Amino acid sequence: MSTTALALPVAAAVLYGLWTAFVDRTSGSSLGHAWLLGLIAAAVSGALGLALVRIQSTLITEVRALAYGTLFGIAMGYLYSISHTSGPSLLESVRMGLVMGAVMFVVSLYVFRTHRTREPHGQHRPHGAHRAHGAHRTRGAHRTHQPHPSR
């Protein structure tokens, strides 16, 4: 993995930990509790982010976008759950996490589909991939597989 591939999840984890500490502190927790919660949130989100970056090249585009959406949705739902002194209901936090995760899924899918430089599985749904061998071919026509442009 490149330095950038490692630096981005680590930087995001540090920012998420600081944000968690800030949200928890403004919700009425003690400074020590807020910093401990921020440290734990940074460690967990950093470990999950690094794991996702490590395996993302083996995932197809849709699953990769779903993984990013899930991680982001869980993180935002958790922040929403600690954001009020009285505490929002569990359903409100889940709803917020689902909405934010869905937004991240759509954005990730858009970015992955429009900025395809390397796909671990070749072209995204190449022509004829869903057809049985020879089932829909016209007589005498032979379709050859073209390598992905980035290779």
N, C-alpha and C positions, 0 to 999 in steps of 0.2 A: 504494500500500500504506500502511496505517496505521502509526503508531509502534509499536503493540503487535505488529503482524505482523512488524515488523523486530526488535523488542526480544527477543522470545521465542527465535528461532533464535540470535541473538547471545549471549544469556545462557546458553542450553544449550550453545553451542560453548565458551564460556569455562569453564563447569563441567566439560565433557567434557575440555578441555585440562588443567585442574587435576587432575582425576581420573586422567588418563593419566600425568601427571608423577608423581603420588603412587604409582600402581601400579608404574610403572617404577623409581622410586627405591627402593621397598620390595622390589623384586625383585633389587636389587643393583647397579643402574646408578649411574654417577656423577651428581652433582647437575646438572652442565652438560648431560649427555646426556638426563637426565630432563626438564629444562626445555625443551630443544630439541624433544624428541619431543612434549611437551605442546603447545608452540606450533604445531608442524606439525599435530597432531591437531585443535587448535582451529580452525586456518585451513581445513583440509579439511572438517571437519564443519560449520563455519559456512557455507562456500560452498555445500555440498550442501543444508543446511537452508534457506538463503535461496532457493536455486533451487527447492526443493520448495514453499516457501510461495508463491513467485511464480506457479508453474504449477498449484497445487492447485485453483484455482477452475475450471480447464478439464477436470479429470479427473472421471470418474464415481466414485461412492462406493467401489466395490470396488477400483478401481485406485489411488485415493488412499490407502485403507487399506493396500494392498499396498506402495505406495511408502514410507509411514511405517514399516511393518514391516520392509521391506528395509533402510532406512537404519539403523534401530535394531538390527537383527540383525547387520549388518556391524560396527557400532560396538562392540557387546557381545562379539562373537566376537573382534575384534581385542584388546580389553582383556583378555579371557580368555587370549589367546595370549601376552601379555606378563606375565601375572600370576605366573608361577612362575619360580624361578631355573633349574631344569632345563628349563622350558618344557613345556607340555602338547603332546601330539601334534597334528598338523594336523587329524586327524579329530575329536578332542575339541573343538577350537576351533570347527570347522565345526558340530558337533552343538550346542554351546552357542549359537552364533549363530542356527542354525535354530530352536531352541526359543524363544529370546528374541524373535526376529523373528515367530514364529507367535503368541506371546502379544501382542505389540504389534499385529499385524494384527487379532486378535480384539477387542482393546480399542478400537482405532481404528475398526473397523467398527461396533462397538456405539455408540460416541460419535457417529460421523457419521450413523448411521441414527436415533438417538433425539433428536439435537439438530439436526435439519435446519432451518436458517433460510433458506439460499439454495442452490439446486442449479443448476449452470450449464446443465443439460439439462432443466429442468422437473421434473415429478413423477418420483419413482423408480418406474419400470416402471408407467406409467399403464395402466388397464384397456384392453384391446384393442390395445395396442402391438405385440403379437407375432402378431396375427391379420392375415391378408391382407384387403385391402379388400373388405368384404362377404362374406367366406367363411363366417363363423360367425354372421352377424346373422340375427335372426328377421325375417320379412317385416314391413315397415312400421316397424320399430324403428330409430330413428336416435340414435346416441350422440354427444353434443356434447362437445368438449374443454373442461374447466374449467381456468381459469388456476390456477397454484400459489398457495396462500394467502399466501405472503410477498410476492407482487407486487402 
